Amino acid sequence: MKSSFPLAVLAVAVGLALPVHADVKETRENGFVIEATVMAEASPAAVYRQLVRVAGWWDPKHTWSGSARNLKLDPKAGGCFCEKLADGGSVQHARVIFAQPGKLLRLEGALGPLQDMAVTGVLSFNLAPDGPGTRINMTYRVAGVLTMDSAKLAPLVDQVMGIQLGRLRSFASGAPAGP
């Protein structure tokens, strides 16, 4: 009798590698909300420990320096989600406004090209036990003076944040975050 264990391992690995599609929950003239939920195969405490190790899971294609190794997140109120740049430069992507290990990490910041707009973004990662793993709910609320129609901008941000959440899920579950 053949064991189905290798197939089960493959199914889990493939499932962790699939991109995550967040939902654009709302668009308004001056803002939008995206949200997505994934399951990680680790406890909430373990997921939180990996979540704050942002250099291990953030997609380097979505950094200013081209290297996720230059990212750092200080997981306490007022802490910086920052990136080192060449020649002593730096970028503050966001700052921590709520940190509750194993439960919630909330950041305030306009990520990527949103930074050039007069907007505020609130990015929340809510963690909850669910069976043997953790349900990670990511919500990103953006509001302000958008330089692009929110109905067109929101799906672009949704795509990038879905990539990030999928990489976090993989990293927190012990699989490679991606290339």
Residue pairs with C-beta under 8 A, 6 or more apart in sequence:
12 41
13 175
16 41
16 166
16 169
16 170
16 173
16 175
17 166
17 170
17 175
17 178
18 166
19 162
19 163
19 166
20 36
20 38
20 162
20 163
20 165
20 166
20 169
21 36
21 158
21 162
22 34
22 35
22 36
22 138
22 140
22 158
22 161
22 162
22 165
23 34
23 35
23 36
23 158
24 32
24 33
24 34
24 154
24 155
24 158
25 33
25 34
25 35
26 32
26 33
27 150
27 151
27 154
28 143
28 150
29 150
30 143
30 144
30 145
30 146
30 150
31 119
31 141
31 142
31 143
31 144
31 146
31 150
32 141
32 142
32 150
32 153
32 154
32 157
33 139
33 140
33 141
33 142
34 139
34 140
34 154
34 157
34 158
34 161
35 137
35 138
35 139
35 140
36 137
36 138
36 161
36 162
36 165
37 135
37 136
37 137
37 138
38 135
38 136
38 138
38 165
38 166
38 168
38 169
39 130
39 133
39 134
39 135
39 136
39 169
40 47
40 133
40 134
40 136
40 168
40 169
40 172
40 173
41 132
41 133
41 172
41 173
41 174
42 50
42 133
42 134
42 172
42 173
42 174
43 102
43 129
43 133
43 134
44 102
44 103
44 127
44 128
44 129
44 134
45 101
45 102
46 134
46 172
47 102
47 127
47 134
47 136
47 172
48 101
48 102
48 103
48 105
48 127
49 101
50 56
50 57
50 168
50 171
50 172
51 105
51 125
51 127
51 168
51 172
52 73
52 75
52 105
53 73
53 171
54 68
54 71
54 72
54 73
54 81
55 68
55 69
55 70
55 71
55 72
56 68
56 171
56 177
57 68
57 164
57 167
57 168
57 170
57 171
57 172
57 177
58 68
58 71
58 164
58 167
59 68
59 160
59 163
59 164
59 167
59 177
59 178
60 66
60 67
60 68
62 112
62 160
62 163
62 164
63 70
63 71
63 83
64 83
64 85
64 91
65 83
65 84
65 85
65 86
70 83
70 84
70 85
71 81
71 82
71 83
71 93
72 80
72 81
72 82
72 83
72 84
73 79
73 80
73 81
73 82
73 96
74 80
74 81
74 96
75 96
75 99
75 101
75 105
76 96
76 99
77 96
77 97
77 98
77 99
78 95
78 96
79 95
79 96
79 99
80 92
80 94
80 95
80 96
81 92
81 93
81 94
81 95
81 96
81 107
81 109
82 90
82 91
82 92
82 93
83 90
83 91
83 93
84 90
85 91
91 115
92 109
93 107
93 109
93 111
93 115
94 107
94 108
94 109
94 111
94 121
94 123
95 107
95 108
95 109
96 105
96 106
96 107
97 106
97 107
97 108
97 122
98 104
98 105
98 106
98 124
99 105
99 106
102 127
103 126
103 127
103 128
104 124
104 125
104 126
104 127
105 124
105 125
106 122
106 123
106 124
106 125
107 122
107 123
107 124
108 120
108 121
108 122
108 123
109 115
109 121
109 123
110 117
110 119
110 120
110 121
110 142
110 144
111 121
111 123
111 140
111 157
112 160
114 121
114 142
114 157
116 147
117 144
117 145
117 146
117 147
118 144
118 145
119 142
119 143
119 144
119 145
119 146
120 142
120 143
120 144
121 140
121 141
121 142
122 139
122 140
122 141
123 138
123 139
123 140
124 137
124 138
124 139
124 140
125 136
125 137
125 138
125 168
126 136
126 137
126 138
126 139
127 134
127 135
127 136
127 137
128 134
128 135
128 137
129 135
133 173
134 172
136 165
136 168
136 169
136 172
138 161
138 165
140 157
140 161
142 157
146 153
166 178
167 177
167 178
168 177
170 176
170 177
170 178
171 177
